[in-house]
C-alpha cells in the first residue's frame, strides 16, 4: 500500500458468503490498513450492518447465498456510502442502476482491489 492511496483507517463493510474468499479479503483489507465491518455472509446481515454501522465504503459480492446484493447497494447509496462490487460473473451482469460502481472480477489481485477502492473512495 502506498501512503497516497488514502485507504488506511477506512471502515469498510465486507459482504461475502464464501468463507475462504472472505478471509482472503479481510487479509487484503488489513494489509491496506482498513478496518473490516463484518464480514456479512447474507443479504439480511449486510442490511443490518449497513443500517447501523458508520461506514466509509463497502465491498459487495454481487451474489450472496443465491440472493442479489442490490438491496444492500440501494441502502448504502441512500446513505451516500460508496461501494465496489466483486463478482464471479461479468460486469455486464450487474444491474444497470449501479453501472457506475466499480466491479472487480473474481479471482482478483490485491492490486486490482486496492485500485478499485482508491478510485471509489475518491483517493485514486
C-alpha positions as CSV (number, residue, x, y, z in Angstrom):
1,X,0.0,0.0,0.0
2,X,1.2,3.5,-0.7
3,X,0.6,6.4,1.6
4,X,-1.1,8.3,-1.1
5,X,-3.9,5.8,-1.8
6,X,-5.6,7.0,1.4
7,X,-7.2,3.7,2.3
8,X,-5.6,3.4,5.8
9,X,-8.2,3.9,8.5
10,X,-11.3,3.4,6.4
11,X,-14.2,1.4,7.8
12,X,-15.4,-1.0,5.1
13,X,-18.4,-3.3,5.1
14,X,-17.4,-6.6,3.7
15,X,-20.2,-8.8,2.2
16,X,-19.0,-12.2,1.0
17,X,-20.7,-15.6,1.5
18,X,-17.7,-17.8,0.7
19,X,-15.6,-18.2,3.9
20,X,-12.3,-18.6,2.2
21,X,-12.8,-15.6,-0.1
22,X,-14.0,-13.5,3.0
23,X,-10.8,-14.5,4.8
24,X,-8.6,-13.5,1.8
25,X,-10.4,-10.2,1.5
26,X,-10.1,-9.5,5.2
27,X,-6.3,-10.1,4.9
28,X,-6.1,-7.8,1.9
29,X,-8.0,-5.0,3.7
30,X,-5.9,-5.4,6.8
31,X,-2.8,-5.0,4.6
32,X,-4.3,-1.8,3.2
33,X,-4.9,-0.5,6.8
34,X,-8.7,-0.7,6.6
35,X,-11.0,-1.7,9.4
36,X,-13.4,-4.5,8.3
37,X,-17.0,-4.4,9.3
38,X,-18.4,-7.9,9.1
39,X,-17.9,-10.0,7.1
40,X,-21.6,-10.4,6.4
41,X,-22.5,-13.7,4.7
42,X,-26.1,-12.9,3.9
43,X,-28.1,-10.0,2.5
44,X,-30.1,-9.8,5.8
45,X,-26.9,-9.5,7.9
46,X,-25.4,-7.0,5.4
47,X,-28.6,-4.8,5.5
48,X,-28.4,-4.8,9.3
49,X,-24.8,-3.7,9.3
50,X,-25.3,-1.2,6.5
51,X,-28.1,0.5,8.5
52,X,-26.4,0.8,11.9
53,X,-22.6,1.0,11.3
54,X,-20.6,4.1,10.5
55,X,-19.0,3.1,7.2
56,X,-16.6,4.8,4.7
57,X,-17.3,2.2,2.0
58,X,-18.2,-1.4,1.2
59,X,-17.2,-4.4,-0.8
60,X,-20.2,-6.3,-2.0
61,X,-20.3,-9.7,-3.6
62,X,-23.0,-9.5,-6.3
63,X,-24.5,-12.9,-5.4
64,X,-24.7,-13.7,-1.7
65,X,-26.1,-17.1,-0.8
66,X,-28.1,-17.1,-4.1
67,X,-29.6,-13.6,-3.5
68,X,-28.7,-10.5,-5.4
69,X,-26.9,-7.8,-3.3
70,X,-28.9,-4.9,-4.7
71,X,-31.0,-4.2,-1.6
72,X,-27.7,-3.6,0.3
73,X,-26.3,-1.4,-2.6
74,X,-29.5,0.6,-2.5
75,X,-29.3,1.1,1.3
76,X,-25.7,2.2,1.0
77,X,-26.4,4.5,-1.9
78,X,-29.2,6.2,0.1
79,X,-26.6,6.8,2.9
80,X,-24.0,8.1,0.4
81,X,-21.7,5.2,1.2
82,X,-19.6,4.2,-1.9
83,X,-19.0,0.6,-2.8
84,X,-17.2,-1.8,-5.0
85,X,-18.8,-5.0,-6.4
86,X,-17.0,-8.3,-6.6
87,X,-18.3,-10.8,-9.0
88,X,-17.6,-14.2,-10.5
89,X,-19.8,-13.1,-13.3
90,X,-19.1,-10.4,-15.9
91,X,-19.5,-6.8,-15.0
92,X,-22.2,-6.7,-17.7
93,X,-24.4,-8.8,-15.4
94,X,-24.6,-6.1,-12.8
95,X,-27.9,-4.2,-12.5
96,X,-27.8,-1.1,-14.7
97,X,-28.8,1.1,-11.8
98,X,-25.3,0.5,-10.5
99,X,-23.4,0.7,-13.8
100,X,-21.1,3.5,-12.4
101,X,-20.0,1.4,-9.4
102,X,-16.6,-0.3,-9.9
103,X,-16.6,-4.1,-10.2
104,X,-13.6,-6.4,-9.8
105,X,-13.8,-9.8,-11.4
106,X,-13.1,-12.9,-9.3
107,X,-10.4,-14.0,-8.9
108,X,-8.7,-10.7,-8.5
109,X,-5.4,-9.4,-7.1
110,X,-4.8,-7.2,-4.1
111,X,-3.6,-4.5,-6.5
112,X,-6.9,-4.6,-8.5
113,X,-8.9,-4.4,-5.3
114,X,-6.8,-1.5,-4.0
115,X,-7.1,0.4,-7.2
116,X,-10.9,0.0,-7.3
117,X,-11.2,1.0,-3.7
118,X,-9.0,4.1,-4.1
119,X,-11.0,5.1,-7.2
120,X,-14.3,4.6,-5.4
121,X,-13.3,6.4,-2.3
122,X,-12.0,9.4,-4.4
123,X,-8.5,8.7,-3.3
124,X,-7.0,7.5,-6.6
